Amino acid sequence: MPITPVPTRAELIEHLVRTRIAGDVATPRENNLDHYRRLANGDRHFWLGLELGERWTDEQDVLAVMAERCGVVDDPGHRQGQDTIDPELTVAALDRAAAELRKAAGSGHRVLFATGHPGALIDLHSRVASALRLAGCEIVRVPLGLIADQGVVVQLADIAMHERGATLWHTHSPAPMAAILDALERAGEPLPDLVFADHGWAGCAAQRGIATVGFADCNDPALFIGEAEGTLAVTVPLDDHVVDPRHYEPMTAYLLDAAGLTPA
């Protein structure tokens, strides 16, 4: 696997904006506001496995968190058109994620990786998993035969994913992660010390009290709220499915270097 050169902070920010991982992103403002409203209205599909209770019933409060932690436009009167992710916030979150990875590597932690975006983020997760294994971490093996959401939980390249009909599925559901954690407990195995995941996979793990690094788009506010409340350790804002998955490689190289990890 070729080694991607490590960008400087300024180079990474330029790359994030150019590839629309951050900056002016593809997700429209209308979609963002719709999801913020649905979360505030109690639609659990948008809670991503977190238990938000009655604390976030005003969509303007959700917007305020997203402006602060993701960098969307903070004007509630901006209802249509372009929305944004602040690349500075993306890189700052990568630095916080790197601190969690450095801690895991230093302690030889058990780490579980999972993604609901196999078409975009599997390589990012896999490269981090390989680097942590090289550093002495144990990558959690997912028990076989787990069923969730009318599909199965599979593990490929160290990454847990959801499969239906021999196809890897895009899912924000917390059910696959719940199936993994429940199965580990039934088998008497220790739970992970750290989960590195996205969307419902990350929200479910964090809700169970596991230190979690999550990735989320600007239309998925729950993980940002989770970090604001201290449930998630880190939430990294990014467009989670840009045109070419290789666009995430410089970001991955930056993350591994900031964590002091050697690419495998």
One Martini backbone bead per residue (centre of mass of N, CA, C, O) as a GRO file, in nm:
protein
  264
    1MET     BB    1   0.093   0.038   0.027
    2PRO     BB    2   0.100   0.353  -0.023
    3ILE     BB    3   0.264   0.640   0.088
    4THR     BB    4   0.146   0.927   0.220
    5PRO     BB    5   0.213   1.231   0.246
    6VAL     BB    6   0.259   1.465   0.491
    7PRO     BB    7   0.081   1.724   0.570
    8THR     BB    8   0.034   2.018   0.642
    9ARG     BB    9  -0.194   2.209   0.775
   10ALA     BB   10  -0.228   2.395   0.529
   11GLU     BB   11  -0.244   2.169   0.318
   12LEU     BB   12  -0.492   2.029   0.434
   13ILE     BB   13  -0.691   2.260   0.416
   14GLU     BB   14  -0.672   2.291   0.111
   15HIS     BB   15  -0.764   2.002   0.047
   16LEU     BB   16  -1.041   2.002   0.186
   17VAL     BB   17  -1.156   2.230   0.008
   18ARG     BB   18  -1.099   2.117  -0.280
   19THR     BB   19  -1.262   1.830  -0.211
   20ARG     BB   20  -1.507   1.888  -0.005
   21ILE     BB   21  -1.473   1.792   0.295
   22ALA     BB   22  -1.463   2.098   0.320
   23GLY     BB   23  -1.630   2.379   0.332
   24ASP     BB   24  -1.794   2.365   0.042
   25VAL     BB   25  -2.044   2.150   0.051
   26ALA     BB   26  -2.286   1.926  -0.077
   27THR     BB   27  -2.465   1.971   0.154
   28PRO     BB   28  -2.754   2.112   0.201
   29ARG     BB   29  -2.920   2.325   0.400
   30GLU     BB   30  -3.198   2.185   0.397
   31ASN     BB   31  -3.095   1.913   0.508
   32ASN     BB   32  -2.979   2.007   0.770
   33LEU     BB   33  -3.237   2.136   0.895
   34ASP     BB   34  -3.410   1.883   0.884
   35HIS     BB   35  -3.232   1.716   1.082
   36TYR     BB   36  -3.246   1.906   1.323
   37ARG     BB   37  -3.552   1.889   1.353
   38ARG     BB   38  -3.577   1.582   1.394
   39LEU     BB   39  -3.415   1.565   1.646
   40ALA     BB   40  -3.588   1.771   1.813
   41ASN     BB   41  -3.855   1.577   1.760
   42GLY     BB   42  -3.742   1.267   1.835
   43ASP     BB   43  -3.590   1.125   1.606
   44ARG     BB   44  -3.396   0.839   1.644
   45HIS     BB   45  -3.248   0.823   1.373
   46PHE     BB   46  -3.090   1.108   1.464
   47TRP     BB   47  -2.935   0.996   1.735
   48LEU     BB   48  -2.725   0.760   1.691
   49GLY     BB   49  -2.763   0.601   1.987
   50LEU     BB   50  -2.842   0.829   2.155
   51GLU     BB   51  -2.946   0.991   2.468
   52LEU     BB   52  -3.132   1.306   2.469
   53GLY     BB   53  -3.406   1.341   2.551
   54GLU     BB   54  -3.506   1.687   2.650
   55ARG     BB   55  -3.241   1.872   2.560
   56TRP     BB   56  -3.320   1.886   2.217
   57THR     BB   57  -3.607   2.071   2.119
   58ASP     BB   58  -3.431   2.297   1.974
   59GLU     BB   59  -3.309   2.371   1.664
   60GLN     BB   60  -3.134   2.620   1.746
   61ASP     BB   61  -2.948   2.462   1.936
   62VAL     BB   62  -2.838   2.275   1.722
   63LEU     BB   63  -2.722   2.490   1.537
   64ALA     BB   64  -2.520   2.607   1.742
   65VAL     BB   65  -2.347   2.352   1.763
   66MET     BB   66  -2.282   2.328   1.456
   67ALA     BB   67  -2.135   2.597   1.435
   68GLU     BB   68  -1.917   2.539   1.654
   69ARG     BB   69  -1.826   2.217   1.561
   70CYS     BB   70  -1.858   2.242   1.222
   71GLY     BB   71  -1.933   2.526   1.053
   72VAL     BB   72  -2.195   2.624   1.006
   73VAL     BB   73  -2.421   2.839   0.942
   74ASP     BB   74  -2.544   3.065   1.203
   75ASP     BB   75  -2.790   3.158   1.036
   76PRO     BB   76  -3.132   3.107   1.069
   77GLY     BB   77  -3.206   3.256   0.786
   78HIS     BB   78  -3.050   3.027   0.647
   79ARG     BB   79  -3.238   2.797   0.430
   80GLN     BB   80  -3.062   2.798   0.158
   81GLY     BB   81  -2.813   2.616   0.003
   82GLN     BB   82  -2.519   2.677   0.119
   83ASP     BB   83  -2.285   2.490   0.310
   84THR     BB   84  -2.060   2.429   0.596
   85ILE     BB   85  -1.716   2.337   0.677
   86ASP     BB   86  -1.467   2.382   0.901
   87PRO     BB   87  -1.137   2.306   0.854
   88GLU     BB   88  -1.028   2.383   1.133
   89LEU     BB   89  -1.217   2.185   1.286
   90THR     BB   90  -1.119   1.930   1.154
   91VAL     BB   91  -0.820   1.947   1.246
   92ALA     BB   92  -0.872   1.974   1.547
   93ALA     BB   93  -1.012   1.696   1.568
   94LEU     BB   94  -0.771   1.530   1.469
   95ASP     BB   95  -0.593   1.607   1.709
   96ARG     BB   96  -0.777   1.475   1.922
   97ALA     BB   97  -0.773   1.194   1.797
   98ALA     BB   98  -0.467   1.154   1.821
   99ALA     BB   99  -0.463   1.149   2.130
  100GLU     BB  100  -0.630   0.887   2.153
  101LEU     BB  101  -0.434   0.707   1.990
  102ARG     BB  102  -0.185   0.752   2.167
  103LYS     BB  103  -0.309   0.632   2.421
  104ALA     BB  104  -0.368   0.351   2.308
  105ALA     BB  105  -0.077   0.280   2.227
  106GLY     BB  106   0.055   0.322   2.515
  107SER     BB  107  -0.164   0.086   2.641
  108GLY     BB  108  -0.267  -0.147   2.456
  109HIS     BB  109  -0.542  -0.132   2.341
  110ARG     BB  110  -0.868  -0.203   2.275
  111VAL     BB  111  -0.993  -0.188   1.933
  112LEU     BB  112  -1.279  -0.060   1.753
  113PHE     BB  113  -1.398  -0.091   1.417
  114ALA     BB  114  -1.638   0.124   1.228
  115THR     BB  115  -1.873   0.142   0.937
  116GLY     BB  116  -2.137   0.316   0.737
  117HIS     BB  117  -1.898   0.397   0.500
  118PRO     BB  118  -1.758   0.184   0.283
  119GLY     BB  119  -1.730   0.376   0.018
  120ALA     BB  120  -1.519   0.584   0.193
  121LEU     BB  121  -1.391   0.492   0.508
  122ILE     BB  122  -1.235   0.216   0.516
  123ASP     BB  123  -0.939   0.306   0.470
  124LEU     BB  124  -0.904   0.482   0.712
  125HIS     BB  125  -0.964   0.266   0.926
  126SER     BB  126  -0.754   0.052   0.833
  127ARG     BB  127  -0.495   0.220   0.869
  128VAL     BB  128  -0.531   0.269   1.169
  129ALA     BB  129  -0.543  -0.024   1.259
  130SER     BB  130  -0.261  -0.108   1.155
  131ALA     BB  131  -0.101   0.099   1.326
  132LEU     BB  132  -0.199  -0.002   1.605
  133ARG     BB  133  -0.097  -0.289   1.582
  134LEU     BB  134   0.204  -0.207   1.546
  135ALA     BB  135   0.188  -0.058   1.843
  136GLY     BB  136   0.014  -0.299   2.027
  137CYS     BB  137  -0.267  -0.334   1.961
  138GLU     BB  138  -0.598  -0.457   1.994
  139ILE     BB  139  -0.810  -0.591   1.759
  140VAL     BB  140  -1.128  -0.640   1.750
  141ARG     BB  141  -1.317  -0.927   1.725
  142VAL     BB  142  -1.594  -1.020   1.562
  143PRO     BB  143  -1.847  -1.195   1.605
  144LEU     BB  144  -2.020  -1.444   1.475
  145GLY     BB  145  -2.356  -1.422   1.356
  146LEU     BB  146  -2.462  -1.131   1.338
  147ILE     BB  147  -2.777  -0.964   1.379
  148ALA     BB  148  -2.899  -0.672   1.185
  149ASP     BB  149  -3.123  -0.517   1.009
  150GLN     BB  150  -3.155  -0.766   0.807
  151GLY     BB  151  -2.854  -0.846   0.874
  152VAL     BB  152  -2.498  -0.851   0.885
  153VAL     BB  153  -2.201  -0.875   1.066
  154VAL     BB  154  -1.891  -0.765   0.946
  155GLN     BB  155  -1.524  -0.831   0.891
  156LEU     BB  156  -1.305  -0.606   0.717
  157ALA     BB  157  -1.003  -0.493   0.756
  158ASP     BB  158  -1.099  -0.462   1.077
  159ILE     BB  159  -1.400  -0.383   0.985
  160ALA     BB  160  -1.708  -0.302   1.076
  161MET     BB  161  -2.011  -0.412   0.904
  162HIS     BB  162  -2.294  -0.399   0.685
  163GLU     BB  163  -2.484  -0.680   0.551
  164ARG     BB  164  -2.680  -0.718   0.240
  165GLY     BB  165  -2.691  -0.926  -0.010
  166ALA     BB  166  -2.369  -0.910  -0.053
  167THR     BB  167  -2.378  -0.606   0.069
  168LEU     BB  168  -2.253  -0.312   0.158
  169TRP     BB  169  -2.385  -0.083   0.395
  170HIS     BB  170  -2.542   0.210   0.440
  171THR     BB  171  -2.531   0.317   0.791
  172HIS     BB  172  -2.681   0.476   1.102
  173SER     BB  173  -2.716   0.245   1.280
  174PRO     BB  174  -2.686   0.103   1.615
  175ALA     BB  175  -2.739  -0.210   1.598
  176PRO     BB  176  -2.463  -0.339   1.520
  177MET     BB  177  -2.310  -0.243   1.773
  178ALA     BB  178  -2.494  -0.374   1.980
  179ALA     BB  179  -2.436  -0.664   1.886
  180ILE     BB  180  -2.138  -0.666   1.955
  181LEU     BB  181  -2.143  -0.588   2.258
  182ASP     BB  182  -2.332  -0.815   2.348
  183ALA     BB  183  -2.152  -1.052   2.250
  184LEU     BB  184  -1.907  -0.993   2.425
  185GLU     BB  185  -2.054  -1.024   2.696
  186ARG     BB  186  -2.153  -1.317   2.655
  187ALA     BB  187  -1.840  -1.417   2.613
  188GLY     BB  188  -1.657  -1.259   2.832
  189GLU     BB  189  -1.554  -1.009   2.694
  190PRO     BB  190  -1.401  -0.731   2.662
  191LEU     BB  191  -1.439  -0.426   2.605
  192PRO     BB  192  -1.354  -0.166   2.458
  193ASP     BB  193  -1.146   0.115   2.500
  194LEU     BB  194  -1.189   0.182   2.185
  195VAL     BB  195  -1.375   0.370   1.941
  196PHE     BB  196  -1.367   0.372   1.572
  197ALA     BB  197  -1.615   0.572   1.408
  198ASP     BB  198  -1.961   0.608   1.287
  199HIS     BB  199  -2.237   0.719   1.379
  200GLY     BB  200  -2.416   0.471   1.519
  201TRP     BB  201  -2.165   0.323   1.609
  202ALA     BB  202  -2.062   0.556   1.790
  203GLY     BB  203  -2.311   0.627   1.961
  204CYS     BB  204  -2.346   0.353   2.100
  205ALA     BB  205  -2.069   0.332   2.236
  206ALA     BB  206  -2.085   0.595   2.399
  207GLN     BB  207  -2.348   0.521   2.555
  208ARG     BB  208  -2.179   0.272   2.695
  209GLY     BB  209  -1.893   0.424   2.788
  210ILE     BB  210  -1.707   0.447   2.541
  211ALA     BB  211  -1.442   0.548   2.400
  212THR     BB  212  -1.497   0.792   2.125
  213VAL     BB  213  -1.439   0.814   1.776
  214GLY     BB  214  -1.598   1.035   1.547
  215PHE     BB  215  -1.782   1.063   1.236
  216ALA     BB  216  -1.935   1.359   1.068
  217ASP     BB  217  -2.173   1.529   0.921
  218CYS     BB  218  -2.369   1.824   0.882
  219ASN     BB  219  -2.647   1.622   0.891
  220ASP     BB  220  -2.518   1.492   1.183
  221PRO     BB  221  -2.562   1.611   1.505
  222ALA     BB  222  -2.536   1.403   1.742
  223LEU     BB  223  -2.222   1.377   1.783
  224PHE     BB  224  -2.181   1.676   1.857
  225ILE     BB  225  -2.357   1.665   2.105
  226GLY     BB  226  -2.200   1.438   2.245
  227GLU     BB  227  -1.944   1.608   2.280
  228ALA     BB  228  -2.072   1.849   2.431
  229GLU     BB  229  -2.165   1.636   2.671
  230GLY     BB  230  -1.924   1.400   2.694
  231THR     BB  231  -1.971   1.120   2.541
  232LEU     BB  232  -1.772   1.200   2.336
  233ALA     BB  233  -1.448   1.258   2.265
  234VAL     BB  234  -1.483   1.272   1.937
  235THR     BB  235  -1.574   1.490   1.653
  236VAL     BB  236  -1.548   1.470   1.302
  237PRO     BB  237  -1.573   1.699   1.051
  238LEU     BB  238  -1.730   1.578   0.738
  239ASP     BB  239  -1.744   1.462   0.435
  240ASP     BB  240  -1.848   1.112   0.403
  241HIS     BB  241  -1.889   1.131   0.054
  242VAL     BB  242  -1.689   1.165  -0.173
  243VAL     BB  243  -1.599   1.099  -0.489
  244ASP     BB  244  -1.301   1.020  -0.371
  245PRO     BB  245  -1.153   0.821  -0.134
  246ARG     BB  246  -0.854   0.937  -0.173
  247HIS     BB  247  -0.905   1.217  -0.037
  248TYR     BB  248  -0.846   1.091   0.264
  249GLU     BB  249  -0.535   1.036   0.279
  250PRO     BB  250  -0.408   1.299   0.395
  251MET     BB  251  -0.574   1.288   0.658
  252THR     BB  252  -0.460   1.017   0.753
  253ALA     BB  253  -0.163   1.099   0.760
  254TYR     BB  254  -0.197   1.324   0.967
  255LEU     BB  255  -0.315   1.154   1.196
  256LEU     BB  256  -0.081   0.954   1.233
  257ASP     BB  257   0.139   1.163   1.285
  258ALA     BB  258   0.002   1.303   1.533
  259ALA     BB  259   0.005   1.008   1.688
  260GLY     BB  260   0.283   0.852   1.626
  261LEU     BB  261   0.229   0.669   1.374
  262THR     BB  262   0.299   0.390   1.176
  263PRO     BB  263   0.259   0.294   0.876
  264ALA     BB  264   0.176  -0.030   0.742
   0.00000   0.00000   0.00000
